[in-house]
Amino acid sequence: MMPSFLVFGGIIYVLFFSQYFQIKEVKIFGVKTISEEALRKKVNAELSKKVYFFIPQNNLFLFPAKKVKTDFLKEFPKTKNVFIKRGLLNFLEIKVEEREMAAIWCGLPNCFFIDKDGVIFEEAPSVDGSLIFKIDGKSRAEDIKLGDRIFEPDFMNKIFDSKKIFEDGLGVSFPSFTVLEDNVLEANSSFGWKIIFDSPSDLGVQMEALKKIFEEMKPEEKEVLEYFNLRIEGRIYYK
């Protein structure tokens, strides 16, 4: 009868040293703007390492998928998520989900592309106009880096929901918002006037009143209009 240590050794050899479970191909999907070459280089660096100095890491069981995912998210800020699947036929399948630009956020001193989750992932030019929605956050002056979450997803939703409510209700474009202290927002219209409001407030009732006031205003009044203030519930002040 074959000694147990030989059986154990044979199992270890088959699992970790034989060709059966070596990773021979890496398939990367979902890459749009991130460099696939850079991602593949990172993966190949991990495949070339050894565990305990002598066990090859290019093995379906030993490949550090969790570490690679963490490194991708850290080193490539535009990466939103990474899914790694081990194939039984000696391959790795890596699916990358990239962040998509929702707006340009400008702080001090630079501007960045920001997604709907409130994460900045790439430097951007400072823009004015209606082509790209802009969020001005100059009240936030601390040091920031790519991959930081500037706003919580709920707050970003408030911004985009408010933008839609104002534009649909008034028929006016709002190409930029300014975030002030205490979550106070200024929605800046394409005509130069603004709407000041608290982001947590319910805009439903106020919007109906605002729409009525706006429709009843004379053209000459709109030309000199500076702002609507919705911060006091049940009241709308304008100048």
Secondary structure, 3 states (H helix, E strand, C coil): CCCHHHHHHHHHHHHHCCCCCECCEEEEECCCCCCHHHHHHHHHHHHCCEECCCEECCECCCCCHHHHHHHHHHHCCCEEEEEEEEECCCEEEEEEEECCCCEEEECCCCEEEECCCCEEEEEECCCCCCCCCEEECCCCCCCCCCCCECCCHHHHHHHHHHHHHHHHHHCCCCCEEEECHHHEEEEECCCCCEEEEECCCCHHHHHHHHHHHHHHCCHHHHHCCCEEECCCCCCCEEC
